[in-house]
């Protein structure tokens, strides 16, 4: 276990940019929206969610993929086992997710307390998030962020195992499955039922429950790819 924590520290040292850049991009997106909404005055009335919060989730995916692709070969060269590396990157990603989730919950609380930063702007708020307590809010923010990181890690694992062709093959396979699923739903006229199913789900289920299951699947797939990957 001490060796795993040593690898976590190594990853933290090698991923300073990956830790900082999501926050930098989030800050830039927030500043842009703040200026934009401030320039509108009262023209827009009640403001919708800006969508800028998605920036931190997208960067989490990107840096998850980059971390796996860059650090795995280096770790193997340092005689780190695949199991140790997998455990270390999992712990690091979980810790990163907790830190970001706490930060987002705090910022959402500040946004609510200041009336949307004095502009009725909803940047950090997600739907009816105020109706949930802090533990549920942490899950609603954190689990999708963890899922995005795991998607990136899975793509990185596919890359170190099968290189570029593997990544494009995986993306193509996902697109085909999604396309066939959409075609089947359209063919059977089940879109209203799909919509009703989403409406019946709570925010906790949609943002934390189902993404958790997807995260478990991605973790298993990543390990399958990683266990036979070479530098």
N, C-alpha and C positions, 0 to 999 in steps of 0.2 A: 504493500500500500504506500509506503514511503517513496518507492520508486515512481508510482503513479503520480503522486503529488509533485515530485520533482519534474515530471514531464509536463504537468499542468503549469508549473512556474515557467518552464521553458516556452510553452505555448503563449503564456501571458506576455513574456518578454518579446516573443516574435510576432505578436498580434496587437501591438500597441495601436497601430494604424487602424486595425479592424475594430478596436474598441472605441477609438475616438471618432472616426469618420461617420459612423451612423448618427452620433450625436451632433456632429458638425452639420451634416446634411439636414437633420431634423431642425436644428436651429435656423438654418438658412430658409427652409420651407416655412417655418413659423414666422420669421421676420418678413418674408415676402407677403404672406397672407395678412400679417398685421398691417403692413403699409397699404396693401390693396383694399382691405376692408375699411381702414381708417379713411382712405380717400373717397369712399362711397358715401360717407355720411349716413343719412337715414333713407337713402334711396332704395335699399334692398329690403327694408322692413326686418322681420325676423330672419336671422341668418341660418342657413343649413350647415351641416358638417362640411368643412373645406376639403377633406380628403388628403391633406398634406401629411397626416400621421402615417400614411402608407409608406412614406419614404424610409422610415427606420426599419420597417419590415422587409422592404426590398433589399436594403443594404445588408441586413442580417443574412439573407439568402446568398447574396454575392460573396460576402466575406466568409461564410461557411464553406462555400465551394473552394475559394482561394486557399483557405487555411488547410483544408484536406489535401489539395493538390500540391501545395508547396511544402508542407511540413511532414507529410508522410514519408517521402523519400529520404529527407534529412534524418528523421527518427530511425528509419531502418539502418541508415549508415552509422548511427550511434548505438547499434545493437539493441534497440528498443523492440520488444515483441509487438505483434499486431494487437494482441489482447490488451497490453499495457497502453498502447497508443489509443485504442478505441475507448478504453475506460477514461483516459485522461481528457480526450477531446469531448467526451460526454459530460464529465464533471465541469470542464471549463465552460461549455455551452450552457449548461444549467445555471451556473453561477452568473454568467453574463445575462441570461434571461431574467433572473431574479432581480439583478441590479436595475436593468432597464424597466422592468415591470413596476418596481417600487417608484422609480423616477416618474414614470408616466401617470401612476395613480396620484402622486403628489401634485404634479402639474395639472391634472384634471381637477383636483380639489381646489387649487388656486384659481383655475379658470372659472369654476362654478361660483367661488366666493367673490370674484371680481366682476361678475356679470359678463363673462366672455371677454376679459381683458378690457372692460369698459366699452366694448364695441359689439356686444352680443355675438361674438364670434365663437364658433364651436370648432376648435382645432383638435383638442385632446379628448373631448367627450365623444362617446360612442353610443348612439341611440339612448335607450332608457337606463344608462349606466348608473345614474344617481339612485335608482331604486334598490341597488345591491349594496351590501356591506363591503368593507375593505378587502376581506379575504376573497370574496367572489370577484371583485374588481381586479385583484392581482392575477387571478386565473384568466379572466376575460382578456386582459392585456397580455399576460405572459405566455399562455399556451399557444396562441397563434404565432407569437414571436419565436417560440421554441420550434414550432412546426416549420416556419420559414428557414430557420437555421438548419434544421434536419434535412429539409429539401436540398439546401445547398451542400451539406455534408454528403448526402446521398449522391448528388451529381459529381462531387469531387471524388467519392469512392469509385463510382463508375469510371471516371476518367483515369485514375491510377491503375484500374484493373484492365480496362479496354480502350483507353485513350479517347481521342476525339470521335472516332466512329461509334464507340460505345455510348458517348453522351448524346450524339445526334440520334442514334438508334433508340435510346431510352425516351427521348423527347418525342420522337415520331410515334413510338408505341403508345405513349400516353395520349397523344393527339388522336390517334386512331381509335383507342378505346372510348375517349370522350365523344368523338364524332359518331361512333356507332351507337353509343348510349343515347345521345341526343336524337339520332335518327329513329331509334326504336321507340323512344318516348313520343316523338312526333307521329310516328306511324300508328301507334296505339291510342293517340289522343289523350295522353296521361299528363300533359303539362299542368292542367288545373289541379290535379291531385298532387303533383310535385310542389306546386305553389302553396297548396293548403298544408302540406307536410312542413314546409319551412315556416309558415305562419304559426303553426302549432308548437314549434320548438321555442324554448326559452333562450334568452341571450346566453345563459350559462351553458346550455347544451350546444348551441351553435358555435360559440367561440372557445369553449373549453372541453366539453365532452367529446364531441366527434373529432375535433383536431387531435385530442389525446390518442384516440385509437389510430388515427393516421400516422401519428408520430411513432407509435410502437411498431407499426408496419415498416415505416421508413428506416427505423433503427435496425430491424432485422435484415432488411434488404441491403443496407449499408455494410453490415457485418459480413453478409454472404459475399459481397464484392471485395471487401477488404481482406478477408482471410486468405485469398489467393493472389492478392495484388503484389507486384514487385516494384522496386524503385526504378 
